[in-house]
Amino acid sequence: MASSKLDASEPRRLARPWWRDLPGWLLLWTLAAVALASTCSDRRSLQGLSAGDRAALYQRTSDEFHTLCEGPHAGDFLPRCREQARFLRSFPECDEACRARLAPWR
């Protein structure tokens, strides 16, 4: 016959209060908002440049990417190369050939 009483030797499991997870969720949402704001700020800054200045910046960044990230030591600069690839993709000058070149750096 099964007893309806709890066995005293078994540990009791209490539900975790929702507010104990609140700091973690707030941190997660704050980091997501910062990442989104950073991405949007780069795009706004690029749109504010004149076409000539933007083209010069694109060319300089593309040349730096080629030197640093498409050479024999590219693996040594993985975080920097990913950042540069993300930045280059935000330029209107980055066409399909440019995006194909940057695809490995996602």
C-alpha positions as CSV (number, residue, x, y, z in Angstrom):
1,M,0.0,0.0,0.0
2,A,1.4,3.4,-1.0
3,S,1.6,6.0,1.6
4,S,0.3,9.5,0.7
5,K,2.7,11.1,3.1
6,L,6.1,12.4,2.0
7,D,9.1,10.4,3.1
8,A,11.2,12.4,5.5
9,S,14.4,11.2,3.9
10,E,13.6,12.7,0.5
11,P,14.7,16.3,0.0
12,R,11.9,18.8,-0.6
13,R,12.1,20.7,-3.9
14,L,11.0,24.2,-3.7
15,A,10.1,26.3,-6.7
16,R,12.6,29.0,-7.6
17,P,11.1,32.5,-7.2
18,W,10.9,34.4,-10.5
19,W,12.8,37.4,-9.2
20,R,16.0,35.3,-8.7
21,D,16.3,35.1,-12.5
22,L,15.6,38.8,-13.0
23,P,19.3,40.1,-12.9
24,G,20.3,37.5,-15.5
25,W,17.5,38.5,-17.9
26,L,18.2,42.2,-17.4
27,L,21.8,41.7,-18.3
28,L,20.9,39.7,-21.4
29,W,18.5,42.3,-22.6
30,T,21.0,45.1,-21.9
31,L,23.7,43.4,-23.9
32,A,21.3,42.8,-26.8
33,A,20.3,46.5,-26.8
34,V,23.9,47.7,-26.7
35,A,24.8,45.4,-29.7
36,L,21.8,46.7,-31.7
37,A,22.6,50.3,-30.9
38,S,26.2,49.8,-31.9
39,T,25.2,48.3,-35.3
40,C,22.7,51.1,-36.0
41,S,25.2,53.7,-35.0
42,D,27.8,52.5,-37.6
43,R,25.2,52.6,-40.3
44,R,24.0,56.1,-39.4
45,S,27.6,57.3,-39.3
46,L,28.3,55.8,-42.8
47,Q,25.1,57.4,-44.2
48,G,26.3,60.8,-42.8
49,L,29.5,60.7,-44.8
50,S,29.8,62.3,-48.3
51,A,30.0,59.8,-51.1
52,G,33.7,60.6,-51.7
53,D,34.6,60.2,-48.0
54,R,32.6,57.0,-47.7
55,A,34.3,55.5,-50.8
56,A,37.7,56.4,-49.5
57,L,36.9,54.8,-46.1
58,Y,35.6,51.7,-47.8
59,Q,38.7,51.4,-50.0
60,R,41.1,51.9,-47.0
61,T,39.1,49.4,-44.9
62,S,39.0,46.9,-47.8
63,D,42.7,47.2,-48.3
64,E,43.4,46.7,-44.6
65,F,41.1,43.6,-44.6
66,H,42.9,42.2,-47.6
67,T,46.3,42.6,-46.0
68,L,45.3,41.4,-42.5
69,C,42.6,38.8,-43.2
70,E,43.4,37.3,-46.5
71,G,47.0,36.6,-45.9
72,P,48.8,33.6,-44.4
73,H,48.3,34.8,-40.8
74,A,44.6,35.6,-41.0
75,G,43.8,33.0,-38.2
76,D,45.9,35.1,-35.8
77,F,43.4,38.0,-36.2
78,L,40.1,36.2,-36.1
79,P,38.1,38.7,-33.9
80,R,39.5,41.7,-35.8
81,C,38.8,40.1,-39.2
82,R,35.2,39.3,-38.2
83,E,34.7,42.9,-37.0
84,Q,36.2,44.3,-40.2
85,A,34.0,42.0,-42.4
86,R,30.9,43.1,-40.5
87,F,31.9,46.8,-41.0
88,L,32.6,46.3,-44.7
89,R,29.2,44.6,-45.3
90,S,27.5,47.8,-44.0
91,F,28.8,49.9,-46.9
92,P,26.6,50.4,-49.9
93,E,29.7,49.9,-52.0
94,C,29.9,46.3,-50.9
95,D,28.3,44.5,-53.8
96,E,27.7,40.7,-54.3
97,A,31.4,40.0,-55.1
98,C,32.4,41.9,-51.8
99,R,29.8,39.9,-49.8
100,A,31.0,36.6,-51.3
101,R,34.6,37.6,-50.3
102,L,33.4,38.3,-46.8
103,A,31.2,35.2,-46.4
104,P,33.9,33.1,-44.6
105,W,34.1,35.7,-41.9
106,R,30.6,35.4,-40.4
